[in-house]
Amino acid sequence: MSLRVTERTNGDVLVLELNGRLVIGEAVEEFRRKVDEAIKSGRTRVALDMRGTEYIDSSGMGFLVVAHKVARDAGGMLAMFNLTDRVIDLMLLTKLSGVFHLYSSEQDAVEAIHGKDVKPFDPVEYVQDRGEDAPGGE
């Protein structure tokens, strides 16, 4: 399998750590199962630790959008943190960085999920700080 999903909790927030490649097939299905199980059991506050995410294809991005919507529709929230440079670039290229709740750290993500005023992670600012033009930028 190209993806390993590890579960842990931070208070009442389910943290899913994604390690590997979130791609069509078993990887997306494994992630889908974890999210479905969580939502069905009432765990609607979910944070994704993306530090080990090597690659995401269009199926993986599609399911991230679905997971975001499912959590929101269940009255919860899905947040992401520790994005890799590759994932940041992908978020900007697909223009999905404005759809997702992105944060720099787990603590920021958990606090935001609880409704606290936390500065979201700004991928455009991050890329500019790297000294590059943001992918997909105007």
Secondary structure by P-SEA (a helix, b strand, c coil): ccbbbbbbbcccbbbbbbcccccccaaaaaaaaaaaaaaaacccbbbbbccccccccaaaaaaaaaaaaaaaaaccbbbbccccaaaaaaaaaacccccccccccaaaaaaaaaccccccccaaaaaaaacccccccc
